[in-house]
């Protein structure tokens, strides 16, 4: 019998953060993620939204956080992007200037909005404009 073909079924970002509890609160309270778990010592946590998960690990020192801050991005594939943005807009509008980019169309066929978390991780929410057009026709 032949061995089964190996398949990678999923991938999860592990993001270094300054304060795990503060980060989880932001993802839950502002972005609508579910808190999956926070370790007892608050050095590790998991949040989920639909099938997407993000893991957070407390950065051991400022140099490690400085090296990653503003250099990590996560692309989140979305259905009904404008509806999601509208559901989050009240909270997103309260964030400091420069932390949110409202929905816009990309030349490569995606509609996106962007949010920067408290430690500088850029969340890029995106939906294929083809999906949006197909949804408009239904």
Secondary structure, DSSP 8 states (H G I E B T S, - for coil): ------------EEEEES-HHHHHHHHHHTT--EEEEE-TTSSEEEEEETTEEEEEEE-SSHHHHHHHTTS-EEEEE-SSHHHHHHHHHHHHTTS-TTSEEEEEE-TTSEEEEEEE-TTS-EEEEEEEHHHHHHHHH-
